[in-house]
Amino acid sequence: MRITETLSLAALAATTLLGVVGAHGNPTTGELAARDIRESRARRSLAQCSEKLRARDRLHKRSSKRNALVERHLLKKRQVGGGSRGGQGQNQGQGGQQPGGGQQGGNNGGNQGNAPGAPSSVVGGAPIATSTALGGAPVVTSTADEAPTTLTSAVEVPTTAAVATSSAADAVGTSPASLFPEVQCVLTPELTVGPYYVSGELIREDIREDQYGIELLLDVQFVDVNTCEVLTDAYVDFWHCNTTGTYSGVSADNTLGLTFLRGIQPTDEDGITQIITNFPGWYSGRAVHIHVAAHINGTAEANSTYTGGSTSHIGQIFFPEEILEVMDTQDVYNTNSVVRLTNAEDTWFPEGNTTEYNAVAAVEYLGDVVTDGLLAYITIGVDTTIDYTEELLSGGGAGGAGGAPGGNGTFAGNGTFEGNGTAPPSGAIPSEAVPTATLV
């Protein structure tokens, strides 16, 4: 059976430093000047990488790794039963005002058909293409500058500068996981680390713990822009807030010592790292995002933590607005009293998503409806000659092994912190103010 794939690549650009600061403030004139210099260098550096990034064997490997992640996850879900995790009264309400969400989550666990239908168009205006894979749910991608190029498996990779989409209309009967083509290959810039970083988190694939939310499989590939080769043996920190805007390990949220929605994963021989998490919520002053930091030349310890080395990338991953609008209506996301900022309204998003850079992940449904889960993927360019370790630690804090509190770096950790998400609401939501347990 032939599967026709609509593939095209976004305009490629390298990583750049865009105001890596301790809190989510506005970039200064000096930071903007530094950004412009690095952008110019980045464009020159990546020009030589375009052919390798478009190589069909590389795209095939990337797609295969995503397929394996989805198949493994769906098999596990079939074995244990149920869909998105139901809460157990353990989700923090915001400001002590919101319900915990446990009952809603518990009632929703395993729900496969009550969510609104999938969005009908591609981000940023007119649709490019729509996938009929996965029960008719469309692929959601970011804005394209040019029309996509349609390919079959027998022809060359396109060279048009557009965001890719997929089509598998004639793939009836094929395993859903096999229908994920390469949607986009884009490189994101450096973005602020933010005030909620905590070092010493656990190396693990599933970072959800007991948090409720729509399941999200996140697949990220890292490319060294100096060599045009994939970045292997890097260890990548991921951290984000829960459905109602609460971070673990933060004093202001009364979650010190908790580790939910934080974790580290290594990149493999293809530069790919993957995590299982929940789709993030939002908090005051920010659009929905996931923080990432890539570390190299360190050591994976016996207690499942990572030490030493340097930090070669600090960034944030954003999501298509159409997906965010759907998430607004889902339990427990719809209990969030904070008005969600759109990507365009976010202070940092315009720096991460420009004509030269793209920080928006491609997103696909894992089933007919959003409650079946989501797959998101993106490629990130890394300049391994730059060390952001100082910026990373000053933005958040150095905790002990296994997720001890960040901040002044003096909290001892023993690798045994396994947060259960049961801490009561602190009466405050995350904001642009730096929490008391972090350094500016």
Buried (B, 14 or more C-beta within 10 A) or exposed (E): EEBBBBBBBBBBBBBBBBBBBBBBBEBEEEBEEBBEEBBEBBBEBBEEBBEEBBEBEBBEBBBBBBBEBBBBBBEEBEEEEEBBBBBBBBBBBBBEEBEBBBBBBBEBBBBEEEBEEBBEEBBBEEBBBBBBBBEEBBBBBBBBEBEBBBBEEEEEBBEBBBBBBBBBEEBEEEEBBBBBBBBBBBBBBBBBBBBBBBBBBBBBBEBBBBBBBBBBBBBBBBBBBBEBEBBBEBBBBBBBBBBBBBBBBBBBBBBBBBBBBBBBBBBBEBBBBBBBBBBBBBBBBBBBBBBBBBBBEBEBBEBBBBBEBBBBBBBBBBBBBBBBEBBEEBBBBEBBEBEBBEBEEBBBBEBBBBEBBBBBBBBBBBBBBBBBBBBBBBBBBBBBEBBBBEBBBBBBBBBBBBBBBBBEBEBEBEBEBEBEBBBEBBEBBBBBEBBEBBBE
